[in-house]
C-alpha cells in the first residue's frame, strides 16, 4: 500500500476521535458550570458548619421513622395523666369526669355507699385506673377534693389543695435527686385542675377569686360553669363575659396562658379556646334515643339536652382541650413551668441554708405552711 494512502486512513480515524474527545470536554465544562449554579447541598447559617436541607439529600434516609419508634415505645410503656376536680358539693364533679372518659373513674362512682363511708373532710382522695384505647394505655388518676363554699367556715379552705399539689412536686424532686434514681420516675403531679363554678349568672364569688388566684400559680386551671343548662343562652353568654372580666381584673391565670404559646399556629388555636373560657358544660352518664341514635344527655320536660352537641353545651370543647388536643401540652406545662418553678425555689432555699433538702415535708405528708406561703 502506498504511504500517502496510509496517512489518509490515519487522518480519517483520528479526526472523529478528536471530535468525540472535544465534545466530552465541552459537556464536562457545561456540567461544571451547572453544578456551580445549583450546588447539590444548601448550607444555612443556623450552625457553625451549616445545615444540610433534607430535601436536597440524595435518596431516602428514613429520619421520619423516628416518629414510629416513639409511638411504639409510648404504646408499650403507656403514660400518666392526673386530673383534679375542685368546687363546692353538688356541682356534678364526679359525673362530669365520668362523662369525659366514658367510664366510672371518679372516687364517688367507685365507692359503694359513698356518702355513708366517706365523710366530708379536708383530706384529698385519689383513685387511679388504667384506660386502654386502640392499644394506647393511660394511667388516669382523678383527685377528688372536699366541697367548699357550702360550709360554715371556709377560711383558708384552699390550703389542703395547695399543699397537696406542692407535695407531689416534692416527691418528684426527691426522686430526681437520688443518686441511683429510677429509670422512670412515677409521676403523681397534678397536670390539670378543673375548677367548677356554680351557674349563678352573676360574677365570681370572693372565695372563687381567692381560690383560683392561689391555685393558678402552681397548676394549670381550666374553669367550667357547672350545670350550664340552668341558664338560658343569653344568660350564659353574659355570665361568661363577666367571669372573663373578673379573671383579668384579679390577675387570675387560667390555661392556656398566652405566654406559653410557642408559635403562630398555637396562638390562633389557643385564642379560640380563650374566647370560650369558662366552658359551659353539662355532664351525665345517661343515654337517650334521639332520631334513632343513642346520645348522652339529660332529659327534661322540654326535651333532651345532648351533652356532646355543641349547640346545647360546650362539653365537647372541654373534652377536646383536655384529651384530644392539649393533653401532652398540659403535661409539658406542668413539668417545664410549674414543677420547674417549684424545683428552682426549693434548691435555692437549700443552697441558701447550706444544707440538703429537709425531709420533714415529705415525711409529714404536707409542706410547711411558711413554704407554701412563700411559694404563693
Rosetta blueprint (number, residue, H / E / L):
1 X L
2 X L
3 X H
4 X H
5 X H
6 X H
7 X H
8 X H
9 X H
10 X H
11 X H
12 X H
13 X H
14 X H
15 X H
16 X H
17 X H
18 X H
19 X H
20 X H
21 X H
22 X H
23 X H
24 X H
25 X H
26 X H
27 X H
28 X H
29 X H
30 X H
31 X H
32 X H
33 X H
34 X H
35 X H
36 X H
37 X H
38 X L
39 X L
40 X L
41 X L
42 X L
43 X L
44 X L
45 X L
46 X L
47 X L
48 X L
49 X L
50 X L
51 X L
52 X L
53 X L
54 X H
55 X H
56 X H
57 X L
58 X L
59 X L
60 X L
61 X L
62 X L
63 X L
64 X L
65 X H
66 X H
67 X H
68 X H
69 X H
70 X H
71 X H
72 X H
73 X H
74 X H
75 X H
76 X H
77 X H
78 X L
79 X E
80 X E
81 X E
82 X E
83 X E
84 X E
85 X E
86 X E
87 X L
88 X L
89 X L
90 X L
91 X L
92 X L
93 X H
94 X H
95 X H
96 X H
97 X H
98 X H
99 X H
100 X H
101 X H
102 X L
103 X L
104 X L
105 X L
106 X L
107 X H
108 X H
109 X H
110 X H
111 X L
112 X L
113 X L
114 X H
115 X H
116 X H
117 X H
118 X L
119 X L
120 X L
121 X L
122 X L
123 X L
124 X L
125 X E
126 X E
127 X E
128 X E
129 X E
130 X E
131 X E
132 X E
133 X E
134 X L
135 X L
136 X E
137 X E
138 X E
139 X E
140 X E
141 X E
142 X E
143 X E
144 X E
145 X L
146 X L
147 X L
148 X L
149 X L
150 X L
151 X L
152 X L
153 X L
154 X L
155 X L
156 X L
157 X L
158 X L
159 X H
160 X H
161 X H
162 X H
163 X H
164 X H
165 X H
166 X H
167 X H
168 X H
169 X H
170 X H
171 X H
172 X H
173 X H
174 X H
175 X H
176 X H
177 X H
178 X L
179 X L
180 X L
181 X L
182 X L
183 X L
184 X L
185 X L
186 X L
187 X L
188 X L
189 X L
190 X L
191 X L
192 X E
193 X E
194 X E
195 X E
196 X E
197 X E
198 X L
199 X L
200 X L
201 X L
202 X L
203 X L
204 X L
205 X L
206 X H
207 X H
208 X H
209 X H
210 X H
211 X H
212 X H
213 X H
214 X H
215 X H
216 X L
217 X L
218 X L
219 X L
220 X L
221 X E
222 X E
223 X E
224 X E
225 X E
226 X L
227 X L
228 X H
229 X H
230 X H
231 X L
232 X L
233 X H
234 X H
235 X H
236 X H
237 X H
238 X H
239 X H
240 X H
241 X H
242 X H
243 X H
244 X H
245 X H
246 X H
247 X H
248 X H
249 X H
250 X L
251 X L
252 X L
253 X L
254 X L
255 X L
256 X L
257 X L
258 X H
259 X H
260 X H
261 X L
262 X L
263 X L
264 X H
265 X H
266 X H
267 X H
268 X H
269 X H
270 X H
271 X H
272 X H
273 X H
274 X H
275 X H
276 X H
277 X L
278 X L
279 X E
280 X E
281 X L
282 X L
283 X L
284 X L
285 X L
286 X L
287 X E
288 X E
289 X E
290 X E
291 X L
292 X L
293 X E
294 X E
295 X E
296 X E
297 X E
298 X E
299 X E
300 X E
301 X L
302 X L
303 X E
304 X E
305 X E
306 X E
307 X L
308 X L
309 X L
310 X L
311 X L
312 X L
313 X L
314 X L
315 X H
316 X H
317 X H
318 X H
319 X H
320 X H
321 X H
322 X H
323 X H
324 X H
325 X H
326 X L
327 X H
328 X H
329 X H
330 X H
331 X H
332 X H
333 X H
334 X H
335 X H
336 X H
337 X H
338 X H
339 X H
340 X H
341 X H
342 X H
343 X H
344 X H
345 X H
346 X H
347 X H
348 X H
349 X H
350 X H
351 X H
352 X H
353 X H
354 X L
355 X L
356 X L
357 X L
358 X L
359 X L
360 X H
361 X H
362 X H
363 X H
364 X L
365 X L
366 X L
367 X L
368 X L
369 X H
370 X H
371 X H
372 X H
373 X H
374 X H
375 X H
376 X L
